[in-house]
Amino acid sequence: MKIGIKLCVLALLCCLFCFNGVVVGGRGRGRGRGSLPQPKTGSSAEFNVNSFGARGDGKTDDSKAFEDAWKAACGSTGTAKLLIPKATYLIGPVKFTGPCKNVESIIVQMQGELKAVTDLSKYPSDDWVEFGWVEGLTMIGSGTFDGQGASAWPSNKCPTNAKCKLLPTNVKFVSMTKTVVQGITSLNSKFFHIALVECKDFKGSGIKISAPGNSPNTDGIHVERSTDVYISQSVIGTGDDCISIGQGNSHITVTGVTCGPGHGISVGSLGKYPDEKDVNGLVVRDCTISGTMNGIRIKTWANSPASSAARNMTFENIVMNNVANPIIIDQTYCPFTSCASMAPSRVKLSDISFKNIRGTSSSPVAVTLECSKGSPCQNINLQDVHLDLSSSGTLAKSSCHNVQAKYSGTQIPPPCA
Ligand SMILES: *[C@@H]1O[C@H](CO)[C@@H](O)[C@H](O)[C@H]1NC(C)=O
């Protein structure tokens, strides 16, 4: 009996192997398994959005076909592949939601170009494409998420008003576990390009992100309340932060990322809301940042309503090209006079290392360590920092408050006295 089952499974695996590449019927039903128990392992089915009625003419709203294809993929067994072929699809707000109980993994094969509907009244929330509550999703392909943000940017009041309405994020991942995102492009998002909220075990690589340097709040990749996130080998040029690490994150690694234009790699802003969780364990390594407002910035609000902490962060082997503030800790953040008072920030910063940071600063102050008077920074280390002014002549400067940093190796600009 046992041997029988084993043979059966073997035969099935062999079968799948032999027919690998054959397109399995659109809706994944009626595959003639008869009354045999459906195997959870080894089976696979492909769900092509075109088989669910997507037109891909760039003019017809294909949202429903995408959601129907997702529902079928999510409701299947084994490995499910959602195929978005090479074509241009006009898409309104769509949610790809799990849990997908019987699938082992979902592959989103992203070959097409998705264009976001431009009419803002069609968006009930601040999402365009959202993936949520799925375990084991892989999104791979050379496809594009084009937010068509240019017409929306003028209606974004967030740069001047703290109580602004948020425009839709291009691609949001919410409460996802074991996610891989590889090769995709995000263009001209209305708001953030990619956002991770409460994700666990996320690997992003080969991601290309592009929007004009003056587009508002078009952060490249925003990460919040997430754990074990690994972002590598990606190119991000946008109007706001290249990568922003918000509150509640732990074990975040960023390597081999190229940034610019934009605001650079940012931790924060932290300390705006009362219920924020700590940030613990960030490594940013082997990155190149060019023509941005900031290089590495850690930013916390003045007058923060509660205390929190950000600790254990290492920034290593970073090349800065013509960056206005290559290294900046700013704990007095309070844009457009939106805080009730300038009471010191209650975000505690500690165990932060900057190692081998080289290149040029476009402003005279290349290193700013502006820590909180209420909770001074602790254990800040600078090792081998060499930042010249882009326009030659004088030497770059450092500026420090409420911190006694430790210095080793090369130090240009010279350390704070
Ligand atoms: C510091 O961060 C690193 C990298 O995320 C992590 O491996 C390590 O466990 C953290 N250390 C502490 C004390 O949390």
The ligand as an SDF file (V2000), in Angstrom:
LIG
                    3D

 14 14  0  0  0  0  0  0  0  0999 V2000
   21.9540   43.7660   15.4680 C   0  0  0  0  0  0  0  0  0  0  0  0
   21.5620   43.6920   14.0950 O   0  0  0  0  0  0  0  0  0  0  0  0
   22.0470   42.5440   13.4360 C   0  0  0  0  0  0  0  0  0  0  0  0
   21.6720   42.6910   11.9720 C   0  0  0  0  0  0  0  0  0  0  0  0
   20.2830   42.8330   11.8000 O   0  0  0  0  0  0  0  0  0  0  0  0
   21.4650   41.2920   14.0830 C   0  0  0  0  0  0  0  0  0  0  0  0
   21.9650   40.1490   13.4390 O   0  0  0  0  0  0  0  0  0  0  0  0
   21.8320   41.2800   15.5490 C   0  0  0  0  0  0  0  0  0  0  0  0
   21.1930   40.1980   16.1700 O   0  0  0  0  0  0  0  0  0  0  0  0
   21.3970   42.5710   16.2340 C   0  0  0  0  0  0  0  0  0  0  0  0
   21.8790   42.6180   17.5920 N   0  0  0  0  0  0  0  0  0  0  0  0
   21.0920   42.8000   18.6480 C   0  0  0  0  0  0  0  0  0  0  0  0
   21.7870   42.8690   19.9670 C   0  0  0  0  0  0  0  0  0  0  0  0
   19.8870   42.8950   18.5530 O   0  0  0  0  0  0  0  0  0  0  0  0
  1  2  1  0
  1 10  1  0
  2  3  1  0
  3  4  1  0
  3  6  1  0
  4  5  1  0
  6  7  1  0
  6  8  1  0
  8  9  1  0
  8 10  1  0
 10 11  1  0
 11 12  1  0
 12 13  1  0
 12 14  2  0
M  END
$$$$
